[in-house]
Amino acid sequence: MEIYNLIDDDTRDKLNAVHRPKHKNTERLSKRDWEEIMGTRRDTFKKVNGKVKRK
């Protein structure tokens, strides 16, 4: 016999509430946003004549 059949309705509702999926984030991120999150859109620096310059 399963535990689910032995518990009362109130407890069963509480268990179902725990297992229900939460609201998912519906905001879609653009390709540029993903690149910023991953760190690929960072400034690159180069040393020129002893100075550090941004590319």
PQR file of N, CA, C, O and H, with PARSE charges and radii, in Angstrom:
ATOM      1  N   MET A   1       0.845  -1.174   0.000 -0.4000 1.5000
ATOM      2  CA  MET A   1       0.000   0.000   0.000 -0.0000 2.0000
ATOM      3  C   MET A   1       0.894   1.243   0.000  0.5500 1.7000
ATOM      4  O   MET A   1       1.949   1.263   0.635 -0.5500 1.4000
ATOM      5  N   GLU A   2       0.461   2.265  -0.714 -0.4000 1.5000
ATOM      6  CA  GLU A   2       1.254   3.485  -0.824 -0.0000 2.0000
ATOM      7  C   GLU A   2       0.917   4.462   0.298  0.5500 1.7000
ATOM      8  O   GLU A   2      -0.203   4.485   0.807 -0.5500 1.4000
ATOM      9  H   GLU A   2      -0.395   2.249  -1.230  0.4000 1.0000
ATOM     10  N   ILE A   3       1.889   5.251   0.663 -0.4000 1.5000
ATOM     11  CA  ILE A   3       1.685   6.262   1.705 -0.0000 2.0000
ATOM     12  C   ILE A   3       0.666   7.290   1.240  0.5500 1.7000
ATOM     13  O   ILE A   3      -0.109   7.818   2.038 -0.5500 1.4000
ATOM     14  H   ILE A   3       2.799   5.232   0.250  0.4000 1.0000
ATOM     15  N   TYR A   4       0.674   7.569  -0.058 -0.4000 1.5000
ATOM     16  CA  TYR A   4      -0.232   8.574  -0.608 -0.0000 2.0000
ATOM     17  C   TYR A   4      -1.690   8.223  -0.323  0.5500 1.7000
ATOM     18  O   TYR A   4      -2.517   9.118  -0.150 -0.5500 1.4000
ATOM     19  H   TYR A   4       1.304   7.141  -0.706  0.4000 1.0000
ATOM     20  N   ASN A   5      -2.014   6.936  -0.272 -0.4000 1.5000
ATOM     21  CA  ASN A   5      -3.381   6.501   0.006 -0.0000 2.0000
ATOM     22  C   ASN A   5      -3.707   6.561   1.496  0.5500 1.7000
ATOM     23  O   ASN A   5      -4.880   6.628   1.862 -0.5500 1.4000
ATOM     24  H   ASN A   5      -1.342   6.209  -0.413  0.4000 1.0000
ATOM     25  N   LEU A   6      -2.704   6.537   2.353 -0.4000 1.5000
ATOM     26  CA  LEU A   6      -2.924   6.504   3.794 -0.0000 2.0000
ATOM     27  C   LEU A   6      -3.102   7.881   4.423  0.5500 1.7000
ATOM     28  O   LEU A   6      -3.730   7.991   5.477 -0.5500 1.4000
ATOM     29  H   LEU A   6      -1.751   6.482   2.056  0.4000 1.0000
ATOM     30  N   ILE A   7      -2.563   8.941   3.801 -0.4000 1.5000
ATOM     31  CA  ILE A   7      -2.621  10.266   4.430 -0.0000 2.0000
ATOM     32  C   ILE A   7      -3.949  10.946   4.116  0.5500 1.7000
ATOM     33  O   ILE A   7      -4.630  10.608   3.148 -0.5500 1.4000
ATOM     34  H   ILE A   7      -2.054   8.851   2.946  0.4000 1.0000
ATOM     35  N   ASP A   8      -4.296  11.910   4.958 -0.4000 1.5000
ATOM     36  CA  ASP A   8      -5.568  12.601   4.762 -0.0000 2.0000
ATOM     37  C   ASP A   8      -5.459  13.654   3.658  0.5500 1.7000
ATOM     38  O   ASP A   8      -4.367  13.927   3.160 -0.5500 1.4000
ATOM     39  H   ASP A   8      -3.743  12.185   5.744  0.4000 1.0000
ATOM     40  N   ASP A   9      -6.570  14.229   3.286 -0.4000 1.5000
ATOM     41  CA  ASP A   9      -6.633  15.151   2.147 -0.0000 2.0000
ATOM     42  C   ASP A   9      -5.816  16.422   2.371  0.5500 1.7000
ATOM     43  O   ASP A   9      -5.177  16.919   1.444 -0.5500 1.4000
ATOM     44  H   ASP A   9      -7.457  14.007   3.690  0.4000 1.0000
ATOM     45  N   ASP A  10      -5.832  16.953   3.606 -0.4000 1.5000
ATOM     46  CA  ASP A  10      -5.084  18.181   3.879 -0.0000 2.0000
ATOM     47  C   ASP A  10      -3.587  17.979   3.685  0.5500 1.7000
ATOM     48  O   ASP A  10      -2.913  18.800   3.063 -0.5500 1.4000
ATOM     49  H   ASP A  10      -6.351  16.549   4.359  0.4000 1.0000
ATOM     50  N   THR A  11      -3.085  16.892   4.217 -0.4000 1.5000
ATOM     51  CA  THR A  11      -1.659  16.603   4.080 -0.0000 2.0000
ATOM     52  C   THR A  11      -1.304  16.334   2.623  0.5500 1.7000
ATOM     53  O   THR A  11      -0.233  16.729   2.162 -0.5500 1.4000
ATOM     54  H   THR A  11      -3.632  16.225   4.722  0.4000 1.0000
ATOM     55  N   ARG A  12      -2.182  15.675   1.905 -0.4000 1.5000
ATOM     56  CA  ARG A  12      -1.961  15.393   0.491 -0.0000 2.0000
ATOM     57  C   ARG A  12      -1.889  16.695  -0.316  0.5500 1.7000
ATOM     58  O   ARG A  12      -1.061  16.823  -1.218 -0.5500 1.4000
ATOM     59  H   ARG A  12      -3.052  15.354   2.279  0.4000 1.0000
ATOM     60  N   ASP A  13      -2.759  17.659   0.013 -0.4000 1.5000
ATOM     61  CA  ASP A  13      -2.724  18.949  -0.670 -0.0000 2.0000
ATOM     62  C   ASP A  13      -1.425  19.691  -0.385  0.5500 1.7000
ATOM     63  O   ASP A  13      -0.859  20.326  -1.276 -0.5500 1.4000
ATOM     64  H   ASP A  13      -3.431  17.555   0.746  0.4000 1.0000
ATOM     65  N   LYS A  14      -0.954  19.612   0.857 -0.4000 1.5000
ATOM     66  CA  LYS A  14       0.309  20.267   1.200 -0.0000 2.0000
ATOM     67  C   LYS A  14       1.478  19.646   0.438  0.5500 1.7000
ATOM     68  O   LYS A  14       2.361  20.359  -0.038 -0.5500 1.4000
ATOM     69  H   LYS A  14      -1.414  19.096   1.580  0.4000 1.0000
ATOM     70  N   LEU A  15       1.483  18.321   0.325 -0.4000 1.5000
ATOM     71  CA  LEU A  15       2.544  17.645  -0.419 -0.0000 2.0000
ATOM     72  C   LEU A  15       2.500  18.014  -1.902  0.5500 1.7000
ATOM     73  O   LEU A  15       3.541  18.214  -2.528 -0.5500 1.4000
ATOM     74  H   LEU A  15       0.765  17.742   0.712  0.4000 1.0000
ATOM     75  N   ASN A  16       1.309  18.101  -2.451 -0.4000 1.5000
ATOM     76  CA  ASN A  16       1.184  18.483  -3.858 -0.0000 2.0000
ATOM     77  C   ASN A  16       1.653  19.914  -4.087  0.5500 1.7000
ATOM     78  O   ASN A  16       2.227  20.222  -5.132 -0.5500 1.4000
ATOM     79  H   ASN A  16       0.464  17.938  -1.942  0.4000 1.0000
ATOM     80  N   ALA A  17       1.410  20.788  -3.115 -0.4000 1.5000
ATOM     81  CA  ALA A  17       1.845  22.173  -3.244 -0.0000 2.0000
ATOM     82  C   ALA A  17       3.366  22.266  -3.262  0.5500 1.7000
ATOM     83  O   ALA A  17       3.925  23.121  -3.949 -0.5500 1.4000
ATOM     84  H   ALA A  17       0.943  20.538  -2.267  0.4000 1.0000
ATOM     85  N   VAL A  18       4.033  21.404  -2.523 -0.4000 1.5000
ATOM     86  CA  VAL A  18       5.490  21.405  -2.489 -0.0000 2.0000
ATOM     87  C   VAL A  18       6.054  20.933  -3.822  0.5500 1.7000
ATOM     88  O   VAL A  18       7.069  21.453  -4.285 -0.5500 1.4000
ATOM     89  H   VAL A  18       3.579  20.709  -1.965  0.4000 1.0000
ATOM     90  N   HIS A  19       5.413  19.969  -4.434 -0.4000 1.5000
ATOM     91  CA  HIS A  19       5.929  19.380  -5.669 -0.0000 2.0000
ATOM     92  C   HIS A  19       5.546  20.144  -6.928  0.5500 1.7000
ATOM     93  O   HIS A  19       6.061  19.845  -8.005 -0.5500 1.4000
ATOM     94  H   HIS A  19       4.588  19.548  -4.058  0.4000 1.0000
ATOM     95  N   ARG A  20       4.668  21.110  -6.819 -0.4000 1.5000
ATOM     96  CA  ARG A  20       4.293  21.892  -8.001 -0.0000 2.0000
ATOM     97  C   ARG A  20       5.453  22.773  -8.430  0.5500 1.7000
ATOM     98  O   ARG A  20       6.166  23.311  -7.584 -0.5500 1.4000
ATOM     99  H   ARG A  20       4.249  21.353  -5.944  0.4000 1.0000
ATOM    100  N   PRO A  21       5.650  22.926  -9.731 -0.5600 1.5000
ATOM    101  CA  PRO A  21       6.743  23.796 -10.190  0.2800 2.0000
ATOM    102  C   PRO A  21       6.444  25.255  -9.878  0.5500 1.7000
ATOM    103  O   PRO A  21       5.298  25.702  -9.927 -0.5500 1.4000
ATOM    104  N   LYS A  22       7.490  25.970  -9.563 -0.4000 1.5000
ATOM    105  CA  LYS A  22       7.363  27.401  -9.277 -0.0000 2.0000
ATOM    106  C   LYS A  22       7.220  28.174 -10.591  0.5500 1.7000
ATOM    107  O   LYS A  22       7.381  27.617 -11.678 -0.5500 1.4000
ATOM    108  H   LYS A  22       8.421  25.607  -9.524  0.4000 1.0000
ATOM    109  N   HIS A  23       6.915  29.456 -10.466 -0.4000 1.5000
ATOM    110  CA  HIS A  23       6.804  30.294 -11.658 -0.0000 2.0000
ATOM    111  C   HIS A  23       8.168  30.430 -12.302  0.5500 1.7000
ATOM    112  O   HIS A  23       9.148  30.781 -11.645 -0.5500 1.4000
ATOM    113  H   HIS A  23       6.784  29.908  -9.584  0.4000 1.0000
ATOM    114  N   LYS A  24       8.219  30.154 -13.577 -0.4000 1.5000
ATOM    115  CA  LYS A  24       9.490  30.259 -14.277 -0.0000 2.0000
ATOM    116  C   LYS A  24       9.713  31.695 -14.726  0.5500 1.7000
ATOM    117  O   LYS A  24       8.765  32.458 -14.915 -0.5500 1.4000
ATOM    118  H   LYS A  24       7.423  29.870 -14.110  0.4000 1.0000
ATOM    119  N   ASN A  25      10.970  32.046 -14.892 -0.4000 1.5000
ATOM    120  CA  ASN A  25      11.321  33.379 -15.363 -0.0000 2.0000
ATOM    121  C   ASN A  25      10.970  33.460 -16.850  0.5500 1.7000
ATOM    122  O   ASN A  25      11.577  32.775 -17.673 -0.5500 1.4000
ATOM    123  H   ASN A  25      11.740  31.426 -14.739  0.4000 1.0000
ATOM    124  N   THR A  26      10.000  34.291 -17.186 -0.4000 1.5000
ATOM    125  CA  THR A  26       9.531  34.369 -18.567 -0.0000 2.0000
ATOM    126  C   THR A  26      10.329  35.376 -19.387  0.5500 1.7000
ATOM    127  O   THR A  26      10.128  35.491 -20.596 -0.5500 1.4000
ATOM    128  H   THR A  26       9.507  34.847 -16.517  0.4000 1.0000
ATOM    129  N   GLU A  27      11.227  36.099 -18.739 -0.4000 1.5000
ATOM    130  CA  GLU A  27      12.017  37.093 -19.457 -0.0000 2.0000
ATOM    131  C   GLU A  27      13.060  36.392 -20.328  0.5500 1.7000
ATOM    132  O   GLU A  27      13.852  35.584 -19.843 -0.5500 1.4000
ATOM    133  H   GLU A  27      11.390  36.005 -17.757  0.4000 1.0000
ATOM    134  N   ARG A  28      13.044  36.716 -21.614 -0.4000 1.5000
ATOM    135  CA  ARG A  28      13.996  36.128 -22.541 -0.0000 2.0000
ATOM    136  C   ARG A  28      15.197  37.049 -22.656  0.5500 1.7000
ATOM    137  O   ARG A  28      15.045  38.252 -22.864 -0.5500 1.4000
ATOM    138  H   ARG A  28      12.401  37.373 -22.008  0.4000 1.0000
ATOM    139  N   LEU A  29      16.388  36.489 -22.521 -0.4000 1.5000
ATOM    140  CA  LEU A  29      17.601  37.281 -22.621 -0.0000 2.0000
ATOM    141  C   LEU A  29      18.094  37.268 -24.059  0.5500 1.7000
ATOM    142  O   LEU A  29      18.046  36.244 -24.740 -0.5500 1.4000
ATOM    143  H   LEU A  29      16.511  35.511 -22.351  0.4000 1.0000
ATOM    144  N   SER A  30      18.564  38.412 -24.503 -0.4000 1.5000
ATOM    145  CA  SER A  30      19.075  38.506 -25.870 -0.0000 2.0000
ATOM    146  C   SER A  30      20.479  37.908 -25.948  0.5500 1.7000
ATOM    147  O   SER A  30      21.091  37.591 -24.928 -0.5500 1.4000
ATOM    148  H   SER A  30      18.602  39.244 -23.950  0.4000 1.0000
ATOM    149  N   LYS A  31      20.968  37.763 -27.155 -0.4000 1.5000
ATOM    150  CA  LYS A  31      22.299  37.184 -27.354 -0.0000 2.0000
ATOM    151  C   LYS A  31      23.359  38.079 -26.724  0.5500 1.7000
ATOM    152  O   LYS A  31      24.329  37.584 -26.149 -0.5500 1.4000
ATOM    153  H   LYS A  31      20.471  38.021 -27.984  0.4000 1.0000
ATOM    154  N   ARG A  32      23.179  39.389 -26.829 -0.4000 1.5000
ATOM    155  CA  ARG A  32      24.141  40.323 -26.242 -0.0000 2.0000
ATOM    156  C   ARG A  32      24.154  40.213 -24.719  0.5500 1.7000
ATOM    157  O   ARG A  32      25.217  40.262 -24.101 -0.5500 1.4000
ATOM    158  H   ARG A  32      22.392  39.791 -27.296  0.4000 1.0000
ATOM    159  N   ASP A  33      22.977  40.064 -24.113 -0.4000 1.5000
ATOM    160  CA  ASP A  33      22.909  39.900 -22.664 -0.0000 2.0000
ATOM    161  C   ASP A  33      23.647  38.647 -22.219  0.5500 1.7000
ATOM    162  O   ASP A  33      24.374  38.670 -21.227 -0.5500 1.4000
ATOM    163  H   ASP A  33      22.113  40.024 -24.614  0.4000 1.0000
ATOM    164  N   TRP A  34      23.460  37.540 -22.959 -0.4000 1.5000
ATOM    165  CA  TRP A  34      24.159  36.300 -22.607 -0.0000 2.0000
ATOM    166  C   TRP A  34      25.662  36.462 -22.731  0.5500 1.7000
ATOM    167  O   TRP A  34      26.415  35.942 -21.907 -0.5500 1.4000
ATOM    168  H   TRP A  34      22.869  37.521 -23.766  0.4000 1.0000
ATOM    169  N   GLU A  35      26.106  37.185 -23.759 -0.4000 1.5000
ATOM    170  CA  GLU A  35      27.544  37.402 -23.922 -0.0000 2.0000
ATOM    171  C   GLU A  35      28.106  38.216 -22.774  0.5500 1.7000
ATOM    172  O   GLU A  35      29.225  37.962 -22.327 -0.5500 1.4000
ATOM    173  H   GLU A  35      25.494  37.608 -24.428  0.4000 1.0000
ATOM    174  N   GLU A  36      27.348  39.193 -22.286 -0.4000 1.5000
ATOM    175  CA  GLU A  36      27.799  39.986 -21.149 -0.0000 2.0000
ATOM    176  C   GLU A  36      27.854  39.133 -19.880  0.5500 1.7000
ATOM    177  O   GLU A  36      28.778  39.267 -19.079 -0.5500 1.4000
ATOM    178  H   GLU A  36      26.439  39.399 -22.648  0.4000 1.0000
ATOM    179  N   ILE A  37      26.870  38.263 -19.700 -0.4000 1.5000
ATOM    180  CA  ILE A  37      26.850  37.398 -18.523 -0.0000 2.0000
ATOM    181  C   ILE A  37      28.050  36.455 -18.540  0.5500 1.7000
ATOM    182  O   ILE A  37      28.682  36.235 -17.507 -0.5500 1.4000
ATOM    183  H   ILE A  37      26.118  38.154 -20.351  0.4000 1.0000
ATOM    184  N   MET A  38      28.362  35.898 -19.704 -0.4000 1.5000
ATOM    185  CA  MET A  38      29.465  34.946 -19.813 -0.0000 2.0000
ATOM    186  C   MET A  38      30.832  35.628 -19.801  0.5500 1.7000
ATOM    187  O   MET A  38      31.850  34.964 -19.603 -0.5500 1.4000
ATOM    188  H   MET A  38      27.848  36.077 -20.543  0.4000 1.0000
ATOM    189  N   GLY A  39      30.865  36.946 -20.010 -0.4000 1.5000
ATOM    190  CA  GLY A  39      32.127  37.676 -19.942 -0.0000 2.0000
ATOM    191  C   GLY A  39      32.863  37.766 -21.260  0.5500 1.7000
ATOM    192  O   GLY A  39      34.050  38.092 -21.266 -0.5500 1.4000
ATOM    193  H   GLY A  39      30.038  37.484 -20.170  0.4000 1.0000
ATOM    194  N   THR A  40      32.210  37.490 -22.381 -0.4000 1.5000
ATOM    195  CA  THR A  40      32.892  37.573 -23.664 -0.0000 2.0000
ATOM    196  C   THR A  40      32.901  38.997 -24.207  0.5500 1.7000
ATOM    197  O   THR A  40      33.668  39.298 -25.121 -0.5500 1.4000
ATOM    198  H   THR A  40      31.245  37.225 -22.376  0.4000 1.0000
ATOM    199  N   ARG A  41      32.079  39.865 -23.671 -0.4000 1.5000
ATOM    200  CA  ARG A  41      32.044  41.261 -24.116 -0.0000 2.0000
ATOM    201  C   ARG A  41      32.807  42.142 -23.142  0.5500 1.7000
ATOM    202  O   ARG A  41      32.271  43.138 -22.656 -0.5500 1.4000
ATOM    203  H   ARG A  41      31.456  39.620 -22.928  0.4000 1.0000
ATOM    204  N   ARG A  42      34.026  41.792 -22.859 -0.4000 1.5000
ATOM    205  CA  ARG A  42      34.854  42.588 -21.969 -0.0000 2.0000
ATOM    206  C   ARG A  42      35.903  43.324 -22.781  0.5500 1.7000
ATOM    207  O   ARG A  42      36.291  42.886 -23.864 -0.5500 1.4000
ATOM    208  H   ARG A  42      34.461  40.983 -23.254  0.4000 1.0000
ATOM    209  N   ASP A  43      36.352  44.437 -22.252 -0.4000 1.5000
ATOM    210  CA  ASP A  43      37.410  45.186 -22.925 -0.0000 2.0000
ATOM    211  C   ASP A  43      38.697  44.376 -22.906  0.5500 1.7000
ATOM    212  O   ASP A  43      39.008  43.685 -21.935 -0.5500 1.4000
ATOM    213  H   ASP A  43      36.036  44.794 -21.372  0.4000 1.0000
ATOM    214  N   THR A  44      39.435  44.479 -24.004 -0.4000 1.5000
ATOM    215  CA  THR A  44      40.740  43.823 -24.060 -0.0000 2.0000
ATOM    216  C   THR A  44      41.802  44.905 -24.003  0.5500 1.7000
ATOM    217  O   THR A  44      41.636  45.984 -24.572 -0.5500 1.4000
ATOM    218  H   THR A  44      39.182  45.040 -24.792  0.4000 1.0000
ATOM    219  N   PHE A  45      42.885  44.614 -23.319 -0.4000 1.5000
ATOM    220  CA  PHE A  45      43.950  45.582 -23.135 -0.0000 2.0000
ATOM    221  C   PHE A  45      45.219  45.071 -23.785  0.5500 1.7000
ATOM    222  O   PHE A  45      45.488  43.871 -23.822 -0.5500 1.4000
ATOM    223  H   PHE A  45      43.021  43.737 -22.856  0.4000 1.0000
ATOM    224  N   LYS A  46      45.997  46.027 -24.301 -0.4000 1.5000
ATOM    225  CA  LYS A  46      47.235  45.668 -24.973 -0.0000 2.0000
ATOM    226  C   LYS A  46      48.315  46.642 -24.512  0.5500 1.7000
ATOM    227  O   LYS A  46      48.069  47.838 -24.352 -0.5500 1.4000
ATOM    228  H   LYS A  46      45.778  47.002 -24.271  0.4000 1.0000
ATOM    229  N   LYS A  47      49.491  46.114 -24.308 -0.4000 1.5000
ATOM    230  CA  LYS A  47      50.585  46.963 -23.866 -0.0000 2.0000
ATOM    231  C   LYS A  47      51.297  47.523 -25.101  0.5500 1.7000
ATOM    232  O   LYS A  47      51.787  46.768 -25.941 -0.5500 1.4000
ATOM    233  H   LYS A  47      49.691  45.143 -24.439  0.4000 1.0000
ATOM    234  N   VAL A  48      51.348  48.857 -25.199 -0.4000 1.5000
ATOM    235  CA  VAL A  48      51.986  49.532 -26.329 -0.0000 2.0000
ATOM    236  C   VAL A  48      52.953  50.575 -25.776  0.5500 1.7000
ATOM    237  O   VAL A  48      52.543  51.521 -25.104 -0.5500 1.4000
ATOM    238  H   VAL A  48      50.950  49.470 -24.517  0.4000 1.0000
ATOM    239  N   ASN A  49      54.249  50.393 -26.069 -0.4000 1.5000
ATOM    240  CA  ASN A  49      55.285  51.321 -25.618 -0.0000 2.0000
ATOM    241  C   ASN A  49      55.238  51.547 -24.105  0.5500 1.7000
ATOM    242  O   ASN A  49      55.415  52.673 -23.642 -0.5500 1.4000
ATOM    243  H   ASN A  49      54.583  49.625 -26.615  0.4000 1.0000
ATOM    244  N   GLY A  50      55.004  50.504 -23.347 -0.4000 1.5000
ATOM    245  CA  GLY A  50      54.996  50.615 -21.897 -0.0000 2.0000
ATOM    246  C   GLY A  50      53.671  51.072 -21.313  0.5500 1.7000
ATOM    247  O   GLY A  50      53.501  51.060 -20.094 -0.5500 1.4000
ATOM    248  H   GLY A  50      54.860  49.589 -23.723  0.4000 1.0000
ATOM    249  N   LYS A  51      52.725  51.474 -22.160 -0.4000 1.5000
ATOM    250  CA  LYS A  51      51.414  51.912 -21.686 -0.0000 2.0000
ATOM    251  C   LYS A  51      50.401  50.803 -21.959  0.5500 1.7000
ATOM    252  O   LYS A  51      50.547  50.022 -22.899 -0.5500 1.4000
ATOM    253  H   LYS A  51      52.863  51.484 -23.150  0.4000 1.0000
ATOM    254  N   VAL A  52      49.394  50.753 -21.131 -0.4000 1.5000
ATOM    255  CA  VAL A  52      48.327  49.769 -21.333 -0.0000 2.0000
ATOM    256  C   VAL A  52      47.167  50.495 -21.998  0.5500 1.7000
ATOM    257  O   VAL A  52      46.613  51.440 -21.437 -0.5500 1.4000
ATOM    258  H   VAL A  52      49.275  51.387 -20.367  0.4000 1.0000
ATOM    259  N   LYS A  53      46.803  50.051 -23.196 -0.4000 1.5000
ATOM    260  CA  LYS A  53      45.721  50.694 -23.940 -0.0000 2.0000
ATOM    261  C   LYS A  53      44.578  49.720 -24.142  0.5500 1.7000
ATOM    262  O   LYS A  53      44.767  48.507 -24.232 -0.5500 1.4000
ATOM    263  H   LYS A  53      47.253  49.284 -23.652  0.4000 1.0000
ATOM    264  N   ARG A  54      43.406  50.283 -24.210 -0.4000 1.5000
ATOM    265  CA  ARG A  54      42.217  49.481 -24.438 -0.0000 2.0000
ATOM    266  C   ARG A  54      41.998  49.321 -25.930  0.5500 1.7000
ATOM    267  O   ARG A  54      42.107  50.287 -26.685 -0.5500 1.4000
ATOM    268  H   ARG A  54      43.252  51.268 -24.137  0.4000 1.0000
ATOM    269  N   LYS A  55      41.695  48.128 -26.351 -0.4000 1.5000
ATOM    270  CA  LYS A  55      41.437  47.864 -27.765 -0.0000 2.0000
ATOM    271  C   LYS A  55      40.040  48.224 -28.136  0.5500 1.7000
ATOM    272  O   LYS A  55      39.648  48.066 -29.292 -0.5500 1.4000
ATOM    273  H   LYS A  55      41.606  47.343 -25.737  0.4000 1.0000
TER
END
